[in-house]
C-alpha cells in the first residue's frame, strides 16, 4: 500500500467514509472526537482504547458536561493535480460514527452523523452555485466536487431520558442493497448507544422519526448494522461480548438469535459479524451460533469494511495493529492477509474503501502514484485515520 496523502486532523480522528454516489466518489468525510477539560482549558486526549464513558468519569480532570466532547467533520476530495482538498469544516459535538446513504433519496445525497450528545444528524451534500464567472462555471461542470458542501437537513435525539448522558456510538442505513421502487418510503437508520440501546429511525420526507427503541445489551452497544438483503433484520454487538440478531417483524423484546462466541466486546459489523478481540469471524447468517471461520489479527479489531467492488476483500482497522486487507475470494477457506499498512503511529480506528477503482481511480491520483507493472484495473484507494496522532491518510492498494 502506497501513501498518497497525509493530513493532520488536529482532533483525534476516528471515522472516515467515502461518498458512494456518482459523480462524487472522490469525495469523503472524516470525523473526530476530542475530550476537553473545560471551555478555556487546553484540549485533552481521550485516555482510552474505546469511547468508554465510565473511564472518562474516573479520570482525575474529566468533566461532566457532555458538550466538552469536541468534534469536527471534515469534507475532503482528492484530485490528481490538486492533491487532497479540504472542502469544508463543521464544528460540532464529538463524532463517533458517520455513514453516507448508499443511494440518492428524494434526489439528494445524504450523510448521517452520530455524536456524543446522542444526536443523529442528516446532512445533504450539494454543489454551491457557481459565481458568474465563465472559468468557474467550466470548472464546476467538469469537476463538480469543487463546489461541494454539507448542509443540515434534520436531526433526532435518540436518548430515552434526555437528562441522562447518552452517546450515539454507531449507525447504519438500510439501503445497502436497495432495489425497491418504494425505497424513499422505507429508509431506516439503526443507531446504537452507550446505554446498550438500539434505536430505529425512519427518514420520512427528510424528517427523522424514532419508530423503535429497545435495550439490546447490558453495557455499551458498540455497533449496529442492517442485513442489507433484508432490512427488517438488524445485527447488534455490545461490550457484553454478545452478537445478536433482531427481526423488526417479530418484535424486539428478544433477539431471534444470540451468540457468545466472541471473547471480548463486539465492536464491528458489516454484513457479517466481526469482533473487538483479535479475531475476524465470518458468519453464515442462517446460523449464528458458530462462525464459519475465525482469523486472528493482532491489536484488536475496531472497524471492518467489505470492498464495494467485488465484495471479496476486507479492510480491517486493528487499533494497536495498524490496518490490513484480507482476501476472502475462496469462500471455502478463512480469509488471509494480502496487505498491511503501518503509516499510522496510533490507534487505527477509521477506514473505508473509495468507490472508484481502476482507471476511474487513477484519474484522481495519477500525479501522486508511483508507477508499477500491475494493470491499472487493479488499483484501489482507501482512506484511514488514527486517534492519538490525529492523522488522516489516503493510500493506494495495487
C-alpha positions in Angstrom: 0.0 0.0 0.0 1.5 3.3 -1.1 0.7 6.5 0.9 -0.6 9.3 -1.4 -1.7 12.0 1.1 -1.3 12.7 4.8 -3.3 15.4 6.7 -3.3 16.4 10.3 -6.9 16.4 11.7 -5.9 18.3 14.9 -8.6 16.5 16.9 -8.3 12.7 17.3 -9.7 11.0 14.2 -11.9 8.0 14.5 -14.1 7.6 11.3 -13.7 8.1 7.6 -16.3 7.4 4.9 -16.1 7.7 1.0 -19.2 9.0 -0.8 -20.7 6.2 -2.9 -22.8 8.4 -5.3 -21.6 9.3 -8.8 -20.0 11.7 -9.7 -18.7 12.4 -6.2 -16.9 9.2 -5.4 -13.6 11.0 -5.0 -15.2 12.9 -2.0 -15.0 11.6 1.6 -15.6 12.8 5.2 -13.5 12.3 8.3 -15.0 12.6 11.8 -13.1 13.5 15.0 -13.5 13.1 18.8 -11.7 15.1 21.4 -12.2 15.5 25.1 -11.7 19.0 26.6 -11.2 19.8 30.2 -13.2 22.9 30.1 -14.1 25.6 27.6 -11.0 27.6 28.4 -8.6 24.6 29.0 -6.3 23.0 26.5 -7.8 20.1 24.6 -7.2 16.8 26.3 -6.9 13.5 24.5 -9.3 10.7 25.5 -7.3 8.2 27.5 -9.0 5.1 26.3 -8.8 2.5 23.6 -12.6 2.9 23.1 -15.1 5.6 23.9 -15.7 4.4 27.5 -17.7 6.9 29.4 -17.1 5.2 32.7 -13.4 5.6 32.2 -13.8 9.2 31.3 -15.6 9.9 34.5 -12.9 8.2 36.5 -10.2 10.4 35.0 -8.9 13.0 37.5 -9.7 16.0 35.4 -12.7 14.7 33.5 -15.7 17.0 33.3 -19.4 16.0 33.5 -20.6 18.4 30.7 -21.1 16.2 27.6 -20.6 19.3 25.4 -16.9 19.1 26.4 -16.5 16.3 23.9 -15.5 18.3 20.8 -15.7 17.2 17.2 -15.1 18.3 13.7 -16.4 17.0 10.5 -14.1 17.4 7.5 -15.3 17.2 3.9 -12.4 16.3 1.5 -11.9 15.4 -2.1 -8.9 14.0 -4.0 -7.7 15.2 -7.3 -4.7 14.4 -9.4 -3.5 17.9 -9.9 -4.7 19.5 -6.7 -4.0 16.6 -4.3 -6.0 16.3 -1.1 -8.5 19.2 -1.0 -10.3 20.3 2.2 -13.8 21.5 1.0 -15.5 22.2 4.4 -15.1 22.0 8.1 -18.0 21.7 10.5 -17.7 22.2 14.3 -20.0 20.0 16.4 -20.0 17.7 19.4 -17.6 14.7 19.2 -18.4 12.4 16.3 -18.4 8.6 16.9 -19.7 7.4 13.5 -20.9 8.7 10.2 -22.3 6.9 7.1 -23.4 8.0 3.6 -26.7 6.8 2.4 -25.9 4.2 -0.3 -28.1 5.9 -2.9 -29.9 9.2 -3.5 -33.0 9.7 -1.5 -35.5 12.3 -2.7 -32.8 13.1 -5.3 -30.4 14.1 -2.5 -27.0 12.8 -1.4 -27.3 12.3 2.4 -24.8 11.7 5.2 -25.8 10.6 8.7 -23.7 11.5 11.7 -23.8 10.1 15.3 -22.4 12.3 18.0 -21.6 12.4 21.7 -24.8 14.1 22.8 -27.0 11.3 21.5 -28.0 13.2 18.4 -28.2 11.8 14.9 -27.9 14.4 12.2 -28.7 14.2 8.5 -26.7 16.4 6.1 -27.2 16.9 2.4 -24.2 17.3 0.2 -24.8 19.6 -2.7 -22.9 21.9 -5.0 -22.8 25.6 -4.3 -24.0 27.8 -7.1 -21.1 28.9 -9.3 -20.2 32.5 -9.4 -21.0 34.3 -12.6 -17.5 33.7 -14.0 -17.0 31.7 -17.2 -13.9 29.8 -15.9 -15.6 28.9 -12.6 -18.7 27.6 -14.4 -16.5 25.4 -16.6 -14.6 24.1 -13.6 -17.8 23.2 -11.8 -19.2 21.4 -14.8 -16.0 19.3 -15.4 -15.2 18.9 -11.7 -18.5 19.2 -9.8 -16.9 18.2 -6.4 -15.1 21.5 -6.3 -18.2 23.3 -5.1 -19.5 20.6 -2.7 -20.6 21.4 0.8 -22.8 19.9 3.5 -25.9 21.5 5.0 -28.0 20.2 7.9 -31.4 18.7 6.9 -32.8 17.3 10.1 -31.8 15.6 13.4 -33.2 13.3 16.0 -32.2 12.8 19.7 -32.1 9.1 20.5 -31.8 9.2 24.3 -34.8 7.8 26.1 -34.0 10.0 29.1 -33.0 13.5 28.0 -31.4 14.1 31.4 -29.0 11.2 31.2 -25.8 11.2 29.3 -26.1 9.1 26.1 -23.6 8.8 23.3 -24.7 7.7 19.9 -22.0 5.1 19.1 -22.7 3.8 15.6 -25.3 3.9 12.9 -26.2 2.2 9.6 -28.5 2.8 6.7 -30.9 0.1 5.5 -30.1 1.0 1.8 -27.0 -1.3 1.2 -28.8 -3.4 -1.4 -31.8 -1.2 -2.0 -33.6 -2.2 -5.2 -37.2 -1.4 -4.4 -39.3 1.2 -6.2 -40.6 2.5 -2.9 -37.2 3.0 -1.4 -37.9 6.5 -0.4 -40.8 5.4 1.7 -38.8 2.8 3.6 -35.5 4.3 4.5 -34.3 3.3 8.0 -31.3 4.1 10.2 -30.3 1.9 13.0 -28.4 3.5 15.9 -26.6 2.0 18.9 -25.8 3.9 22.1 -23.8 3.9 25.3 -26.7 2.8 27.4 -26.9 -0.5 25.4 -30.0 0.5 23.4 -30.8 0.3 19.7 -33.0 2.9 18.1 -34.5 2.6 14.6 -35.2 5.9 12.9 -37.3 6.3 9.8 -36.5 9.0 7.2 -39.9 10.4 6.2 -39.8 13.3 3.7 -36.4 14.5 5.0 -37.5 14.3 8.7 -36.4 11.7 11.2 -38.8 9.9 13.5 -37.9 7.2 16.0 -40.0 4.1 15.4 -38.3 1.6 17.7 -36.0 1.6 20.8 -35.1 -1.3 22.9 -32.4 -2.5 25.4 -30.2 -4.9 23.5 -27.0 -5.1 25.6 -26.1 -5.0 29.2 -23.3 -2.5 28.6 -22.4 -0.2 25.6 -24.0 -1.3 22.3 -20.9 -0.6 20.3 -22.2 -1.5 16.9 -25.4 -2.0 14.8 -25.8 -3.0 11.2 -28.6 -3.9 8.9 -28.8 -7.1 6.9 -28.7 -5.4 3.5 -30.7 -8.2 1.8 -33.5 -8.0 4.4 -33.8 -4.6 6.1 -36.1 -6.0 8.7 -33.1 -7.8 10.2 -30.7 -5.8 12.4 -27.4 -7.1 13.9 -26.0 -5.7 17.1 -22.8 -6.1 19.1 -22.0 -4.9 22.6 -19.5 -4.7 25.4 -21.2 -7.7 27.0 -19.5 -9.8 24.3 -22.8 -10.7 22.6 -23.5 -10.7 18.9 -27.3 -10.6 18.4 -29.9 -10.6 15.7 -33.3 -8.9 15.8 -36.2 -9.0 13.4 -38.4 -6.0 13.4 -41.3 -8.1 12.1 -41.4 -10.3 15.2 -40.7 -7.6 17.8 -37.6 -6.5 19.6 -38.3 -7.8 23.1 -36.0 -10.7 22.5 -33.3 -11.4 19.8 -34.1 -14.1 17.3 -30.6 -15.3 17.7 -27.7 -14.6 20.2 -24.1 -15.7 20.1 -21.5 -15.7 22.8 -18.7 -16.9 20.6 -16.8 -13.6 21.0 -14.3 -13.3 23.7 -14.4 -9.5 24.0 -16.8 -6.7 23.2 -18.2 -6.9 19.7 -17.5 -3.5 18.0 -17.7 -4.0 14.3 -20.4 -5.4 12.0 -20.6 -5.1 8.2 -23.0 -7.6 6.6 -21.1 -10.3 8.6 -20.3 -10.1 12.3 -16.8 -9.4 13.5 -15.3 -8.9 16.9 -13.3 -6.5 19.1 -10.9 -9.2 20.1 -8.0 -10.2 17.7 -10.1 -12.4 15.5 -12.2 -11.8 12.4 -15.1 -14.2 12.3 -17.1 -15.0 9.1 -20.7 -15.9 9.7 -23.4 -17.6 7.7 -26.4 -15.5 8.8 -28.6 -18.6 8.7 -26.8 -19.9 11.7 -25.1 -17.5 14.1 -24.3 -20.0 16.9 -20.9 -20.8 15.5 -18.8 -18.8 13.0 -17.8 -20.3 9.6 -14.2 -19.3 10.2 -12.0 -17.3 12.5 -8.9 -15.4 11.5 -6.6 -14.0 14.2 -5.3 -10.4 13.8 -3.1 -8.6 16.4 -4.1 -5.4 18.0 -7.9 -5.7 18.4 -10.3 -5.2 15.5 -12.3 -1.9 15.7 -13.8 -1.5 12.2 -14.3 -3.7 9.1 -15.3 -2.7 5.6 -16.0 -5.1 2.7 -14.8 -3.7 -0.6 -17.7 -2.2 -2.7 -16.3 -3.6 -6.0 -16.2 -7.4 -5.8 -17.0 -7.9 -2.1 -14.1 -10.2 -1.6 -11.6 -8.0 0.2 -12.0 -6.9 3.8 -10.3 -3.8 5.1 -9.6 -4.0 8.9 -8.7 -1.3 11.4 -6.8 -3.2 14.1 -6.2 -0.5 16.7 -2.8 -1.3 18.0 -2.0 -3.5 15.0 -2.5 -0.9 12.2 -4.5 -1.6 9.1 -4.7 -4.6 6.9 -6.5 -6.1 3.9 -7.8 -9.6 3.8 -8.7 -11.7 0.8 -11.9 -13.8 1.0 -12.2 -14.9 -2.7 -12.2 -18.5 -1.7 -15.3 -19.0 0.5 -14.2 -22.5 1.5 -11.2 -21.1 3.3 -10.6 -18.5 6.0 -9.6 -15.0 4.7 -5.9 -14.3 4.7 -3.9 -11.0 4.9 -2.7 -9.7 1.5 -1.6 -6.2 2.5 -0.7 -4.3 5.7 -0.4 -0.5 6.3 1.8 0.9 9.1 1.9 4.6 8.3 -0.1 5.4 11.5 1.7 5.6 14.9 -1.5 5.5 16.9 -4.8 3.6 17.4 -6.1 2.5 14.0 -9.8 3.4 14.2 -11.4 4.6 10.9 -11.1 3.0 7.4 -13.0 2.9 4.2 -12.7 2.0 0.5 -13.1 4.6 -2.2 -16.0 3.5 -4.6 -13.8 4.4 -7.6 -11.5 1.7 -8.9 -9.1 1.1 -11.8 -8.8 3.8 -14.4 -11.5 5.9 -12.7 -9.5 6.0 -9.5 -6.2 6.5 -11.4 -7.6 9.8 -12.9 -7.6 11.3 -9.4 -4.2 10.2 -8.2 -2.0 9.8 -11.3 0.2 12.7 -10.3 0.9 11.2 -6.9 1.2 7.5 -7.5 4.4 5.6 -8.2 4.0 3.5 -11.5 4.1 -0.3 -11.2 3.8 -3.2 -13.6 0.4 -4.1 -12.3 -2.6 -3.4 -14.6 -4.4 -0.1 -13.9 -7.7 -2.0 -13.3 -6.2 -3.5 -10.1 -5.9 0.0 -8.4 -8.0 0.5 -5.3 -7.9 3.6 -3.0 -8.5 3.6 0.8 -8.7 6.3 3.5 -7.6 5.5 7.0 -7.4 7.6 10.2 -5.9 7.2 13.7 -6.6 8.6 17.1 -3.9 10.0 19.2 -1.6 11.1 16.3 -4.8 12.7 14.7 -3.6 11.5 11.3 -5.6 11.0 8.1 -4.1 9.1 5.1 -5.2 8.3 1.6 -3.3 5.3 0.1 -3.3 3.1 -3.0 -3.6 -0.7 -2.9 -2.1 -2.1 -6.1 
